[in-house]
């Protein structure tokens, strides 16, 4: 994957057009207790969700700063606002994306360049299937789910406005903020019960 990123970066840098905006959207989750999951899959998750996003942001930021114009959209998640039992690596990678993006947004103040963190909740995509957690689709109430086009529009609109953080809906914002401010002693047992593999068999 590193070699592929390098080829992509070089191809775009050597092209005739400059990169005006970057959307770091690639990512996936694994599902299960960390100690029971193959370590290579967990490391690959970190490399894609964190390392690739970090590298692509760094690769195109200098050109944007030189032109004093540009925007970066990093797709995070409401999962980044609290630890996630049974998705420990995923939650941690998205916490990195939220923290990195918010800090970078502040670092970029006054440069003409912005960084936006898009933080959706559950979205009707193949995400659950890839993670092997389709049994959990009914764990979240229907009003929390969003459609991909709605999330994409919220992210692009927020990036165009130079916003620091974007939630696609009020429901997503409420869940995210609950994760940020509620005591871990309350949230961890709750998420463990909701996402336990044994509960959803």
N, C-alpha and C positions, 0 to 999 in steps of 0.2 A: 504493500500500500504506500510506503514511503516513496518508492521509485515512481509510482503513478502520480503522486502529488507533485513530485519534482518536475515530471514531464508536463503536467498541467500548468504549473506556475511558470515554467520557462516558456511554454507555448503562448500563454497570455501576455507575458512580459514582452515577448518578441513580436507580438502582433502589431498591426497598424493602429488599433484602437486602444485607448486607455481603459482601465477598469474603474468605472464610476461608483460601483456598489458591489458588495460581496454579501451573499446570503449563505451562511453556514448552517445547513439543514440536515446533513447526514447524521444518523445515529440509530442505535438500537438498544434493546434491553435484554437481559437474561432474567430468569425467574427461578427462585428457589433459595434455600439457605446457602449463604456464601460457601460454607465449608463442604457443601455437597456438590458444588458446581465445578466443572473442569476449569482449571486456572487459565488455560490458553484462551478460552472464550471470554473470561473476565478481563484479561489483558487486552484482547482485541477490542473489547468494548471501550476501555480507557483510551486506546490508541485512536479509535474513530471519534468518540464523543468529545474527547479533550484534546489530544495531541494534534489531530488534523485541523480542528477548529482554531487552535492556538497558532499553528503554523500558517494557515491560509490568511488569518487576520494579519499576522506580522508581515507576510509576503507582500500584501497590496497596500498596507497602511502608508509606507513612505511616499509612494506616488500620489496618494490622496493628499497627504500633508503638503507635498510640494506644490500641488495645484490649489491647495486650500479649499478643496471641495471633495465630498465623498461620504459614503455611509456604509456601515457594516450592520448586518442583521444576524444575530446569533440566536438560533432556536434553542431555547432552554425548556423549561417545563415547571409546572407547579410542584413537580417532584423535587425540584431544587431547593424547596423551602423547608424541608424536614427530612430526617433520615427515614429510609424505607426498608423495613424488614422484608425479606424475601426478594428485594431488589436493591440490595445494599450498594452494589457498584453503580447501578444506574442512577440512584438518588445522589450519590456522591459526585458523579460526573456532571449532573445537571446543576448541583450546587456550585461546582467550579464555574460553569458557564454563566450562571447568574452573577456570582461574585466578580468574576473577571470582566464581564460586560458592563456592570454598573461602575466598577472602578475605572475602566477604560473610557467610558462615557465622560466621567469627570476629568480624567487626564486630558481629554481632547477639547475641553471647553475653550472656546475662542479661536479654534484652529480652522473652522469651516467643515470639520469632519465630525461625524457622530457615530456612536455605537449603541444599538438597541437590543435589548434582550426580550424575545418573544416567549411568553410563559403560558402555553395552553395547558388545559387539563386533558381529559380523555377526548380523543378525536377518532372519528369513524374511518380508520385506515387499516392496513394489514399489520399494524404495530403489535397487537395482542397475539396474532397468529405467529409472527416471527419470534416473539418472546416465549411462545409456548404457554400462554396464560389466557386462552380464550374463555376458560371457565369463569374468569373474573369479570367478564363483560357486563354481567348483571349485578355486580357488586356496587357499581356507581349508579345513582338514580339517573333517569333519562334526561332530566333538565341539565345535567352537568356535561353531557356529550355535545360535541361541536362537529360541524362538517368541515372537511379540509379547505373548501373554498372560503369559508368564513374566517378560518384561522389565517389563511394566506393573505386575505384582504386586510385583516387587522394588522398583521405584521408589516406589510408593505406600506400601509398608511402611516403606521407609527414610525417606521424608518424614514419615510419622506418628511415627516414633521420633526425628525431629530429627537424623538422621545427616548428616555432612558430605559423604560420598561413598559411592556404592553401585555395586557391580559385580554384575550379575545372576547370575554364576556364577564358580566358581573359575578356569575357563579364561579368562574375560574379564579377571579380575583379574591373572592371570599374564601375559597379553599386554600389558595396560596397564602393569604395573610393569616389564616388560622394556623397554618403550619409554621409560619415565621414567629408568631407571638404566643401561641399556646404552649404550656409547659410540656417538655419532652416526656415527663412521667405520665401525662395523659395521652399524648399523640402516639407514642411508640406502641403501647399495648393495643390501642385502637387499630392502627394500621396493621399490626401483626395479626389480629383477629380477622380483619377484612381481607387480607391477602394470603393467609395461610393455605398452602397447597392441600393440607388435610381437610380444611374446612370446605374446599370447593370441589371435592371429588364426589 
